[in-house]
Amino acid sequence: MRIISGSARGKHLATFTGKEIRPTGDRAREALFSILLSRYRSLNGIRVLDLFAGSGAMALEAVSRGAASATCVDNNPQAIELITRNMAGCALSDKVTLVRSNVLHLPPQVLNKAPFDLIFLDPPYGKGLAEATLAMLTAKQLLGRNGIICVETGAKEKLDVDNRAFTLCDDRRYGAIRFRLFVKTAMEAHE
């Protein structure tokens, strides 16, 4: 795995193989960032939140491409070690904050940075954590007015989302994974 584009382009990322951490591969990540760039035009200046961050690849890719800052949240000790190594290896430690926490109970150091423009959500598959995390994001109002949430799940995994809070704006499959992009529902965004 490597950073695909931007200031850290070509930097190799430390990875872990096993059931605990399954990093998003280069091709799927490149496709996702193409979709995001078609919506945002540029990632310059945006604020990123990477939940269940794993290797930190999504946050690091975003910062490499111009995001102002990224906050990675995970509570797995292996993930914390990987993200720390990858931040240093990409020389992006000054723009990326790592927080060891349960994603469903975010500490003030994360909540106080809200709202975020782009939120990556890649929970363990098939455990209902995507729905629970989306509900928490709504309750805590962590997504900015024109923000996007990118949820990664298994390709066949169903996702029950409160359409009063979020509207699906894109849905793509890449092999065994699926990316769903959500924006705030129009009536929610105007409240």
N, C-alpha and C positions, 0 to 999 in steps of 0.2 A: 504494500500500500504506500501511496505517496500523495503529496499535495499536488493538485492538478494544474492550478493557475495562480498567478499573482506573485507577491513578493517572496513567498516560500516555495515557489514552483519547483517540483522535482525532489523536494526533501522527502526522504523515506520516513515512514511512521512505524514506530514499534507496535507490534500487534500481539495478540494472545489467541491461541486456538483452544477451543473448548466450548462448553455449554454456557458458561457464565458471560462471556463477551463475544459478540459476533459483529465485528466492524462492517460497515457498509463498504462494499468493494468500489474500486476506482471507477469502473464504467457506470455503475448505478449512481454514484455520487456526481460524476460528471454530467449525466443526464439530468439529475435533479437540479444542479446549479444552472444548467441551460434553461430549464423551465423558470427558475427563480429570476434569472437575468432577463427573461422575456417579459416578466411582470414588473420588476423593479428598474430595469435598464442598467442600474449600477447598484452595487452594494455599498458604495462609499458612504460612510457616516452612520450606517445603521447599527442598532444595538441588538445583539443576538443572545438568546438563552438556549442552551443545549441540555436537555433533560434526559437522564439515563445516558450520559455522554459516552460511556464505553472507552474508546480510544481518544476521544476528543476530535476526531477527524472532521466532523461537520463544522464545529466551531472554528477550528484552525483553518479550514478551507475558506470559510466566510471572512475571517480576519485577513488571511493572505490576499483575498480579493478586494479588500478595502473597508470591511466593516470596522466601525470605530472601536468596538469592544465586544467581547463575548464572555459569558459566564457559563461554565460547565458545572453540572451538578450530577453527582453519582455517589453511592454509598458503598460500592464494592471496592475492597482494598486493592485488588488487581487493577481495576479501572483507574483508581487514583494514581497508582504508580505509573500506568501507561500514559495517562494524560500529562502527568508531570514530566515524564521523559520526552513526550512529543512536543510539549510547549517549549522546552529547552532546545530540543533538536531543530525546531523551526524558527528559533529566535523570536518567538511571539509572546513570551511570558509577560511583557509589559502591557499587552492588550487583552490577555485572557486571564480570567479569575477562575480558580478551581475551588469548589465548595463541596465538602463531604457532608452529604445530608440525604435523608429520605426525601424523595421528590414530592411526596404528598404532604410533607410538613416542612416547607421551605423556611429557612431562618430569615430574620430581618435583613441580613446583608444581601440577600437575593431580592426579597420583596421591595426593599427601598430603591432598587435600581429600575423598577418598572416605571413606565411601560416599555416593553420590548417590541422591536419591529419585526423580528423573525424568531420563531420558536421552533426548535427541532425536538421531536418527541419520539424516542425509539425504545419503548419499554420491552421487557421480556414478552415474547409472543404468547397469546392465548390465555392470559391471566386476568384480563379485564382492567389492566392498569392504564391503558390508553383512555378508556372512558372516564375512569376515576381522575386521571390527571387533567383531562379536558374540563371536567366539572370544577376542579380546583382552580384552573387557569381562569375560568369564568368568574368564580366566586372572588378571587383575589384581584381581578381586573389586570392581569399581567400583559395582555396583548394590546399594543397601541392601536389607534384608530384605523390606520391603513395597513396593519400588520398581517402577517401570514403565519399560520401554524402548519408545519410539515410533520405528519404522523407516518412513521414507518411501521408496517406490520408484516406478518406472513402474507403471501399472495392470496390465500383463500380465507384469511381471517375476516370475520364480520366486525363492523364497527358501528355501534349505536351511539349517535351523536345528537345532542339537543339542538335541533335546527332553529330554535329561538335564539340561540347564542352564536352558532357558527353555521356558515354555508360552505358546502363543498365546492371548490372552484377548479380542482383538477384531481384526476385519479389515474395513476399509471402503475403498471406492473413491469418488473424487471426480474425475470427468472423467478426465484422463490420469494421475492419481496415485493411489497406494494407501497407506493407513496400516495398519500392523500393530502392535498393542500386545502386548508380552510381559511376563510376570512370571517370577520365579524358579520353577523346577519345585519342587513341594512337597518331594520328598526332598532336593533341593539346598538348599532354604531351611532345612531342619532340621539340616543337618550342622554 
